[in-house]
């Protein structure tokens, strides 16, 4: 019952945001004209780069697994990643992307706990990298290199507060001393219910406590993924006629990435469009709402298309009896 209610909530949010944007913010005919004039060559190049970003993400996952003593072929991790994206983008109301790839890996290795840990740490490191990049780029606003009104300058403080929260959380999960202090806080009545979740997170990340270099490398790969997706957004903007300076993409793209995580939706539909309009049109004032939402819709199509191979791979796996590709080395 709870799952069905969450599904209905996600659908309602996605449809509600789309209805709002096309009723009060943009004209559908204008958006369709902008999309109809897209340079397909640049769109195809952007799609190729986006596949590269996905491949980089799988490489980071393999690095983290090796630190746990788990050897899995990169091709297998690509498959699990694409299958996760397919389920996450098309069947998100039923199964989350990270759950799918963690399940696939657990079947491959017969080590369910370690598989779950690798997926969790992969996610945490990626979020920390994106938050760090967003915080770094907001300095361009604070220093006046990127002009911004009061609303954008206010967003700078929000970004830095979020980044500070991520740093404190990561430190509290890794450090045994900080962990002991934080556990005292969870004795308070208001926080006691969250104590088991915190303990599970902390225990999950402890295997990496003695391997800071691996976490640093994973952090660097996450930044590389962000750089590639920045290039993808710029290429799509150029495909629609240009006019969106790269520095604004570097500033806003890591912030946009958090929107589907914070707000439930069906594959980010509606939430992504609202985020593009908020950052690029309302706060940045660098493009019109019509252009921002056209760009977001083109990016949404790219996300969907790039996850289609996961459906093919899953279908082929089912035809083979749903068996893993082979034992871990």
Rosetta blueprint (number, residue, H / E / L):
1 X L
2 X H
3 X H
4 X H
5 X H
6 X H
7 X H
8 X H
9 X H
10 X H
11 X H
12 X H
13 X H
14 X H
15 X H
16 X H
17 X H
18 X H
19 X H
20 X H
21 X H
22 X H
23 X H
24 X H
25 X H
26 X L
27 X L
28 X H
29 X H
30 X H
31 X H
32 X H
33 X H
34 X H
35 X H
36 X H
37 X L
38 X L
39 X L
40 X H
41 X H
42 X H
43 X H
44 X H
45 X H
46 X H
47 X H
48 X H
49 X H
50 X H
51 X H
52 X H
53 X H
54 X H
55 X H
56 X H
57 X H
58 X H
59 X H
60 X H
61 X H
62 X H
63 X H
64 X H
65 X H
66 X H
67 X H
68 X L
69 X L
70 X L
71 X L
72 X L
73 X L
74 X H
75 X H
76 X H
77 X H
78 X H
79 X H
80 X H
81 X H
82 X H
83 X H
84 X H
85 X H
86 X H
87 X H
88 X H
89 X H
90 X H
91 X L
92 X L
93 X L
94 X L
95 X L
96 X L
97 X H
98 X H
99 X H
100 X H
101 X H
102 X H
103 X H
104 X H
105 X H
106 X H
107 X H
108 X H
109 X H
110 X L
111 X L
112 X H
113 X H
114 X H
115 X H
116 X H
117 X H
118 X H
119 X H
120 X H
121 X H
122 X H
123 X H
124 X H
125 X H
126 X H
127 X H
128 X H
129 X H
130 X H
131 X H
132 X H
133 X H
134 X H
135 X H
136 X H
137 X H
138 X H
139 X H
140 X H
141 X H
142 X H
143 X L
144 X L
145 X L
146 X L
147 X L
148 X L
149 X L
150 X H
151 X H
152 X H
153 X H
154 X H
155 X H
156 X H
157 X H
158 X H
159 X H
160 X H
161 X H
162 X H
163 X H
164 X H
165 X H
166 X H
167 X H
168 X H
169 X H
170 X H
171 X H
172 X H
173 X H
174 X H
175 X L
176 X H
177 X H
178 X H
179 X H
180 X H
181 X H
182 X H
183 X H
184 X H
185 X H
186 X L
187 X L
188 X L
189 X L
190 X L
191 X L
192 X H
193 X H
194 X H
195 X H
196 X H
197 X H
198 X H
199 X H
200 X H
201 X H
202 X H
203 X H
204 X H
205 X H
206 X H
207 X H
208 X H
209 X L
210 X L
211 X L
212 X H
213 X H
214 X H
215 X H
216 X H
217 X H
218 X H
219 X H
220 X H
221 X H
222 X H
223 X H
224 X H
225 X H
226 X H
227 X H
228 X H
229 X H
230 X H
231 X H
232 X H
233 X H
234 X H
235 X H
236 X H
237 X H
238 X H
239 X H
240 X L
241 X L
242 X L
243 X L
244 X L
245 X L
246 X H
247 X H
248 X H
249 X H
250 X H
251 X H
252 X H
253 X H
254 X H
255 X H
256 X H
257 X H
258 X H
259 X H
260 X H
261 X H
262 X H
263 X L
264 X L
265 X L
266 X L
267 X L
268 X L
269 X L
270 X L
271 X H
272 X H
273 X H
274 X H
275 X H
276 X H
277 X H
278 X H
279 X H
280 X H
281 X H
282 X H
283 X H
284 X L
285 X L
286 X L
287 X L
288 X L
289 X H
290 X H
291 X H
292 X H
293 X H
294 X H
295 X H
296 X H
297 X H
298 X H
299 X H
300 X H
301 X H
302 X H
303 X H
304 X H
305 X H
306 X H
307 X H
308 X H
309 X H
310 X H
311 X H
312 X H
313 X H
314 X H
315 X H
316 X H
317 X H
318 X H
319 X H
320 X L
321 X L
322 X L
323 X L
324 X L
325 X L
326 X L
327 X L
328 X L
329 X L
